[in-house]
Amino acid sequence: MRVGIALSFLDFRNDIRRVIVEILREHEVVLFFPRDQAEAMRSLVPDGAEVRLIDEQTSSLRLRLWKRFFHFFGHIPRSVGNYYLMERFLILQGAMSFRRRLSLLSFDLAMHFPKWLSYDKYINGLSYKAATPIDDIDRFVLLTRIVDDAFLSRLLREGRDVRVYVYSWDHPCKHRQFSRRVDYLVWSQSISDDLVELQNIPREKIRSIGASQLGYLYEFLEQDGSPEPYDFPYIYLGCFAGMREMALQEVEIILRISKVVFSSRPDMRLVVRPYPMVRENTIYDPLREAANIVMDDDYLRQDFSTAEDKIQDKLSKIYHAQAFLHLGTTMGLEACFTDTPSFIIDFGYYAGAGRLSIEHGIRQYQNKKYLMDSTPTNVLRSEEDVRQMLGSLKEPAYLSVNKHMRRTFSLTSFNDFARELVD
């Protein structure tokens, strides 16, 4: 079978590159990239996979108006806060310019309009070139976020075999491109519930197959063990904030935590892993200057990919840590599959930041549902909570979130996942 996979951000998705390698063992693979990412991604394409450029976008006054219409009136997920933060983050990834400032103003304005236009009606109204070569593809797999609306519109109108893999546990909460006419593959039954609740997708269109992002964790836990990464006891903290405004607030909170660690456990260090998509790495300089903070940043590269040995190194650091702390990252979920207690931090925000307050990042839908509301013992709501946690790290109740997350999500190998994805 020849499988067509349409996606973006192949550099950031090491796990998908591994999945492609597994699919290639039994099938042919054609990767469909947006034209503006193709050159940057080519060097990361696994051997044996073919690359084609998506060429469907047309330009007309009617089409431009229709896109603006969806921009202002198109459905968004019921988890509005997640959607707002993600869209703003994507806008801010562009170079600073008048156009970017205009996009931010337009987006903020659009948030005040009623949302009544469905995504299916929108893509039904799109025209396309039909120039992308697809006639030899037996099955299409699209990853969220949908890389090209016109491409999906064509696939549906031509009756192609299309399925969509919901790549992350937070994608139902923060994206708007969910058609009710395709089948969805998700991490677990709970993510199926999110698609139904937040995106109004029929339950019969959804199937759970596991999470590609957790494939490395499956491999790590299959090993006999790993050496201690440091010769001192440490708390491991993973950053999550990609926007400058939130990253600055995150740094302030981490500094406050480091002072609590220093006063309560002077023998202990705070190992901090920066968020890889923060463009302005100097934001973390105050952390580098703190006496009891060790920066785990040697995995960062020019692009957003991570060497596979560095992924295993990250998991080893989680495994051997006294505790894992975060303000909302998938690493907090990964920690739950080890015996390291995982805590989400829920304090330190301040009035005046508005929608860009880190409070909204911490309390995103998936964090509240899976990590905060279900296991409140693992929510640190003050510096005093941090102090108490440091004094009782072996408290069995702190592993309640680990047990809860293992019941909610399961681990699978890359090979088994690849079969479920395409078969």
HELIX and SHEET records of a PDB file:
HELIX    1   1 ASN A   14  ILE A   23  1                                  10    
HELIX    2   2 ARG A   35  ARG A   42  1                                   8    
HELIX    3   3 LEU A   61  PHE A   73  1                                  13    
HELIX    4   4 VAL A   80  LEU A   92  1                                  13    
HELIX    5   5 PHE A   98  ALA A  110  1                                  13    
HELIX    6   6 TYR A  119  ASN A  124  1                                   6    
HELIX    7   7 ASP A  149  ARG A  157  1                                   9    
HELIX    8   8 HIS A  171  LYS A  174  1                                   4    
HELIX    9   9 GLN A  189  GLN A  199  1                                  11    
HELIX   10  10 ARG A  203  LYS A  205  5                                   3    
HELIX   11  11 SER A  212  LEU A  214  5                                   3    
HELIX   12  12 GLY A  215  GLU A  222  1                                   8    
HELIX   13  13 ARG A  244  SER A  264  1                                  21    
HELIX   14  14 ASN A  281  TYR A  284  5                                   4    
HELIX   15  15 ASP A  285  ARG A  288  1                                   4    
HELIX   16  16 GLU A  308  HIS A  320  1                                  13    
HELIX   17  17 THR A  330  ALA A  335  1                                   6    
HELIX   18  18 GLY A  354  LEU A  356  5                                   3    
HELIX   19  19 ILE A  358  ILE A  362  1                                   5    
HELIX   20  20 TYR A  365  ASN A  367  1                                   3    
HELIX   21  21 LYS A  368  MET A  372  3                                   5    
HELIX   22  22 PRO A  376  ASN A  378  5                                   3    
HELIX   23  23 GLU A  383  LEU A  390  1                                   8    
HELIX   24  24 PRO A  396  LEU A  399  5                                   4    
HELIX   25  25 SER A  400  THR A  408  1                                   9    
HELIX   26  26 PHE A  414  VAL A  422  1                                   9    
SHEET    1   A 7 GLU A  50  ILE A  54  0                                        
SHEET    2   A 7 GLU A  28  PRO A  34  1                                        
SHEET    3   A 7 ARG A   2  ALA A   6  1                                        
SHEET    4   A 7 ARG A 139  LEU A 143  1                                        
SHEET    5   A 7 VAL A 162  TYR A 165  1                                        
SHEET    6   A 7 ASP A 183  VAL A 186  1                                        
SHEET    7   A 7 ILE A 206  SER A 208  1                                        
SHEET    1   B 6 ILE A 293  MET A 295  0                                        
SHEET    2   B 6 ARG A 269  ARG A 273  1                                        
SHEET    3   B 6 TYR A 234  GLY A 238  1                                        
SHEET    4   B 6 ALA A 323  HIS A 326  1                                        
SHEET    5   B 6 SER A 342  ILE A 345  1                                        
SHEET    6   B 6 VAL A 379  LEU A 380  1                                        
END                                                                             
